[in-house]
Amino acid sequence: MPATDIDFYELLGVSRDSDGATIKSAYRKLAMKHHPDRNPGCTESENTFKAVSAAYEVLKDPQKRAAYDRFGHAAFQQGGPGGGHAGADFGDIGDIFETIFGSAFGGGGGGRARARRGADLRYDMQIDLEDAFHGKSTEIEIEVSQNCDTCHGSGATPGTHARSCNLCGGQGKVRAKQGFFVVERPCPNCHGSGEVIASPCRDCRGEGRVDVAQKLAVDIPPGVDTGTRIRLSGKGEAGPRGAPSGDLYIFVHVKPHSIFQREGTTLATRVPISFTKAALGGSVDIPNLDGETATIEIPAGIQSGKQLRQRGAGMPVLQGRGRGDMIIEVAVETPTRLSKEQRGLLEQFRELETGDECPESRGFFDKLKTALRA
């Protein structure tokens, strides 16, 4: 079977719905097994190592993987999806997105291709509403690629150096005529770096970077909400062969609270009150997230479902001044356990009722009688 007919998923021994961690683990095992340093002089192992490396380069990148899932190997051949040119080999798999857009917007030709910065990383953090209110300093642990200490990010065995690529003359780019056009794309031999490593570092296998568990301090500012993104510059993956690192993005998710519901800077809650307090008026004390107590005045005659607003008792404004509001929804609670004396007092009240005490109730029944007579 020609190299370009081998399915990348089959090559790595994973299913098409595997996540990134599974694909990475499968690649590591195969790369370690077939690395040229472990199989000196074995052409079959060397070709397998190149093939699994090319497959991993595609499947680890969400955009490349999406293109491969849709178009297969045609996505990376000359002419792109649907092109009629057969068969770049595995060493020719390039970043088609960088080829299309990088040449158009990356500026001048003639110089060596600029080393790609490392990939940005994402970390999802769950916090309590109290932490979102006050802010929080915490520490996270994440596995991230860093420059290899052995080769200091060069990818070459200590004491050796990368040499200029013979195919592109160290430019990192090659040109090919395609119909009426001349297409510039990353060199397939050096993958756009302009250099070739003859003796790869054993610890990083020529990548110039290794995966390391790292602890990072994260400051959560007051007022964050679900979807807030915190950027840690330079804390993403190290770039290949000493290139700059990417960034780490912390995505905040605020857990649901047992008392308060949040909408932006507004805190809302439902407060049950006695029917006597609803009738006569009064106040309720609501403990707030800041440790203070918000006193809410209840007007006489309030009905269930009525909302009351307390200005400045809500969430802090993110990276701003002031706070939002607190809204309480009143729920009038009918007593279910009455003493003999309480029941007697209510009986007396019922005897004194004229119907004017509850105009909405009286109005409803008047309308109902009128409707039935009609």
Backbone hydrogen bonds, N-H to C=O, Kabsch-Sander energy under -0.5 kcal/mol:
donor,donor_aa,acceptor,acceptor_aa,energy
5,D,2,P,-1.8
6,I,3,A,-1.4
11,L,7,D,-2.6
12,L,8,F,-1.8
13,G,9,Y,-1.0
14,V,9,Y,-2.4
18,S,15,S,-1.5
23,I,19,D,-2.0
24,K,20,G,-2.4
25,S,21,A,-2.3
26,A,22,T,-2.2
27,Y,23,I,-2.3
28,R,24,K,-2.3
29,K,25,S,-1.9
30,L,26,A,-2.0
31,A,27,Y,-3.2
32,M,28,R,-2.4
33,K,29,K,-1.9
34,H,30,L,-2.3
35,H,31,A,-0.7
38,R,35,H,-1.5
39,N,35,H,-1.0
42,C,39,N,-2.0
43,T,41,G,-0.9
46,E,42,C,-1.9
47,N,43,T,-2.6
48,T,44,E,-2.3
49,F,45,S,-2.6
50,K,46,E,-2.1
51,A,47,N,-2.3
52,V,48,T,-2.8
53,S,49,F,-2.0
54,A,50,K,-2.3
55,A,51,A,-2.4
56,Y,52,V,-2.4
57,E,53,S,-2.2
58,V,54,A,-1.2
59,L,55,A,-2.6
60,K,56,Y,-2.2
61,D,58,V,-0.9
65,R,61,D,-3.1
66,A,62,P,-2.1
67,A,63,Q,-2.1
68,Y,64,K,-2.7
69,D,65,R,-2.9
70,R,66,A,-1.4
71,F,67,A,-3.0
72,G,68,Y,-2.5
74,A,71,F,-1.0
75,A,72,G,-1.6
76,F,73,H,-1.9
77,Q,74,A,-0.8
80,G,77,Q,-2.7
83,G,80,G,-2.4
85,H,78,Q,-0.7
86,A,84,G,-0.5
92,D,89,D,-2.2
93,I,90,F,-1.5
94,G,92,D,-0.6
96,I,94,G,-1.2
99,T,95,D,-2.3
100,I,96,I,-2.5
101,F,97,F,-2.4
102,G,98,E,-1.8
103,S,98,E,-0.6
103,S,99,T,-0.9
104,A,100,I,-0.6
105,F,101,F,-2.2
106,G,102,G,-2.4
113,A,171,Q,-1.5
118,G,244,P,-3.0
121,L,247,D,-2.6
123,Y,249,Y,-2.6
125,M,123,Y,-0.5
125,M,251,F,-2.8
127,I,253,H,-2.3
132,A,128,D,-1.9
133,F,129,L,-1.8
134,H,130,E,-2.5
135,G,131,D,-2.7
136,K,220,I,-2.5
138,T,136,K,-0.5
138,T,218,V,-2.8
140,I,216,L,-2.6
142,I,214,Q,-2.6
144,V,142,I,-0.6
144,V,212,V,-2.6
146,Q,210,V,-3.1
148,C,208,G,-1.8
152,H,148,C,-1.2
153,G,148,C,-0.8
154,S,151,C,-1.6
157,T,199,S,-3.0
160,T,157,T,-2.5
163,R,196,V,-2.8
165,C,194,G,-2.2
169,G,165,C,-0.9
170,G,165,C,-0.7
171,Q,168,C,-1.2
174,V,185,R,-2.7
176,A,183,V,-2.4
178,Q,181,F,-3.6
181,F,178,Q,-2.1
183,V,176,A,-3.1
183,V,181,F,-0.6
185,R,174,V,-2.4
187,C,172,G,-2.1
191,H,187,C,-1.4
192,G,187,C,-0.7
193,S,190,C,-1.5
196,V,163,R,-3.1
198,A,196,V,-0.7
201,C,155,G,-2.5
205,R,201,C,-1.4
206,G,201,C,-0.7
207,E,204,C,-1.8
210,V,146,Q,-2.6
212,V,144,V,-2.6
214,Q,142,I,-2.6
216,L,140,I,-2.8
218,V,138,T,-2.9
220,I,136,K,-4.4
220,I,218,V,-0.6
223,G,132,A,-3.5
224,V,132,A,-0.5
224,V,221,P,-1.2
227,G,252,V,-2.7
228,T,225,D,-2.6
230,I,250,I,-2.8
231,R,229,R,-0.5
232,L,230,I,-0.5
232,L,248,L,-3.4
233,S,231,R,-0.7
235,K,232,L,-1.6
236,G,246,G,-2.6
237,E,119,A,-2.1
238,A,145,S,-1.3
239,G,243,A,-1.3
241,R,207,E,-1.5
242,G,239,G,-0.9
243,A,240,P,-1.1
246,G,237,E,-2.4
248,L,232,L,-2.3
249,Y,121,L,-2.9
250,I,230,I,-3.6
250,I,248,L,-0.5
251,F,123,Y,-2.9
251,F,249,Y,-0.6
252,V,228,T,-2.7
252,V,250,I,-0.6
253,H,125,M,-2.7
255,K,127,I,-2.9
255,K,253,H,-0.5
257,H,260,F,-0.6
261,Q,268,A,-2.9
263,E,266,T,-2.4
266,T,263,E,-2.0
267,L,325,D,-2.3
268,A,261,Q,-2.8
269,T,327,I,-2.0
271,V,329,E,-2.5
273,I,331,A,-2.2
275,F,333,E,-0.9
278,A,274,S,-2.1
279,A,275,F,-1.8
280,L,276,T,-3.2
281,G,277,K,-2.4
282,G,298,I,-2.3
284,V,296,I,-2.3
286,I,284,V,-0.5
286,I,294,A,-3.2
288,N,292,E,-3.2
291,G,288,N,-1.6
294,A,286,I,-3.1
294,A,292,E,-0.5
295,T,293,T,-0.6
296,I,284,V,-3.1
296,I,294,A,-0.6
297,E,295,T,-0.5
298,I,282,G,-3.3
301,G,278,A,-2.0
302,I,278,A,-1.1
302,I,299,P,-1.2
305,G,330,V,-3.8
306,K,303,Q,-1.8
308,L,328,I,-2.6
310,Q,326,M,-3.3
311,R,309,R,-0.6
313,A,310,Q,-1.2
314,G,324,G,-2.7
315,M,265,T,-2.2
317,V,322,G,-2.1
318,L,316,P,-0.5
319,Q,222,P,-0.6
320,G,317,V,-1.8
324,G,315,M,-2.6
326,M,310,Q,-2.4
327,I,267,L,-3.1
328,I,308,L,-2.6
329,E,269,T,-2.5
330,V,306,K,-2.9
330,V,328,I,-0.6
331,A,271,V,-2.2
333,E,273,I,-3.2
334,T,332,V,-0.5
343,R,339,S,-2.6
344,G,340,K,-2.1
345,L,341,E,-2.1
346,L,342,Q,-2.2
347,E,343,R,-2.2
348,Q,344,G,-2.0
349,F,345,L,-2.1
350,R,346,L,-2.6
351,E,347,E,-1.9
352,L,348,Q,-1.2
353,E,349,F,-0.6
353,E,350,R,-0.9
358,C,355,G,-0.6
362,R,358,C,-2.2
363,G,359,P,-2.7
364,F,360,E,-1.9
365,F,361,S,-1.9
366,D,362,R,-2.1
367,K,363,G,-2.2
368,L,364,F,-2.2
369,K,365,F,-2.3
370,T,366,D,-2.1
371,A,367,K,-2.5
372,L,368,L,-2.1
373,R,369,K,-2.1
374,A,370,T,-1.6
